[in-house]
Amino acid sequence: ASKDIPTDMGIWRFDDVKFTANPTSPKERRHALQVGDHEYWDEAPEGSPDYWSNFIDHSRDPNARFVFDMENKRAWFKATRPIKTDEEIFIKYDDYHKGNAIF
């Protein structure tokens, strides 16, 4: 984090979110997040302002979470607890679907 972030603060809003049954990235470097049995939030393309979101790491003790509004094609990235400056931001992959790879 580049600054302190309080709990429940919106870190980023994603508009026009696209869900797909077939992620475009190759499996060995997949950055798609599975959000349903046959739905993925695919990776953001290089050069996109959302590209950084492809690299959010997993933790069993995450400090952030995606909130999806699939009907309106939006997502928010929010802090789930206070995050300090220079602290890495994590999500828990299997919070979204049990099929997400956890390393």
Stockholm file with secondary structure:
# STOCKHOLM 1.0

chainA/1-103         ASKDIPTDMGIWRFDDVKFTANPTSPKERRHALQVGDHEYWDEAPEGSPDYWSNFIDHSRDPNARFVFDMENKRAWFKATRPIKTDEEIFIKYDDYHKGNAIF
#=GR chainA/1-103 SS CCSCBCTTCEEEEEESCCEESSCSSCGGGCCCEEEETTEEECCCCTTSTTGGGGGCEECSSCSEEEEEETTTTEEEEEESSCBCTTCCCEECGGGTCTTSCCC
#=GC SS_cons         CCSCBCTTCEEEEEESCCEESSCSSCGGGCCCEEEETTEEECCCCTTSTTGGGGGCEECSSCSEEEEEETTTTEEEEEESSCBCTTCCCEECGGGTCTTSCCC
//
